Amino acid sequence: MSSSEKSVLQPAEQPWSTALVLVCSECEGGHGVDLAQRLKDAMKAAGHKKDVRVARVRCLGICPKRGVAVTITGAAQPAQSHVVTGKGHDAVAALTALIAPE
């Protein structure tokens, strides 16, 4: 490629530094939407409003029989997929500890 040609792909700065968390919004009949919001609120309360991004996505292709599919990736860790069972505080606490261990 000559210096006069521009690449079609340009690097973009990511707005998160700790983790990007993708939560399937279709799992458990839409429970993923609730889990994503609870996790987002927990990250904000723990002081990770700017460095952790929680995003609801469509199907992640994991499709557990029970639970919600979640994929976590970050600058310091490769992508990891998990199935979160339970709908309460325990599920959010387990994810919080995994995403941003103290």
MOFENCOR-V131320 format. One record per backbone hydrogen bond with DSSP energy under -1.0 kcal/mol. NH is the residue of the N-H (numbers start at 0). CO is the residue of the C=O. E is the energy in kcal/mol with one decimal. If there is no record, write none. Layout:
# MOFENCOR-V131320
nh = [NH | NH]
co = [CO | CO]
e = [E | E]
This chain:
# MOFENCOR-V131320
nh = [4 | 17 | 18 | 19 | 20 | 21 | 22 | 23 | 24 | 31 | 32 | 34 | 35 | 36 | 37 | 38 | 39 | 40 | 41 | 42 | 43 | 44 | 45 | 46 | 47 | 51 | 52 | 54 | 56 | 67 | 69 | 70 | 71 | 72 | 73 | 79 | 81 | 83 | 91 | 92 | 93 | 94 | 95 | 96 | 97 | 98 | 99]
co = [1 | 50 | 50 | 72 | 52 | 70 | 54 | 68 | 56 | 26 | 29 | 30 | 31 | 32 | 33 | 34 | 35 | 36 | 37 | 38 | 39 | 40 | 41 | 43 | 42 | 47 | 18 | 20 | 22 | 83 | 81 | 21 | 79 | 19 | 76 | 71 | 69 | 67 | 87 | 88 | 89 | 90 | 91 | 92 | 93 | 94 | 95]
e = [-1.2 | -2.6 | -1.6 | -3.5 | -3.3 | -3.2 | -2.7 | -2.5 | -3.1 | -1.3 | -1.5 | -2.4 | -2.5 | -1.9 | -2.5 | -2.6 | -2.5 | -2.5 | -2.2 | -2.6 | -2.1 | -2.4 | -1.7 | -1.5 | -3.2 | -1.2 | -2.5 | -3.2 | -2.5 | -2.3 | -2.8 | -2.5 | -2.9 | -2.3 | -1.8 | -2.6 | -3.2 | -3.1 | -1.4 | -3.0 | -2.3 | -2.0 | -2.7 | -2.2 | -1.6 | -2.7 | -2.5]
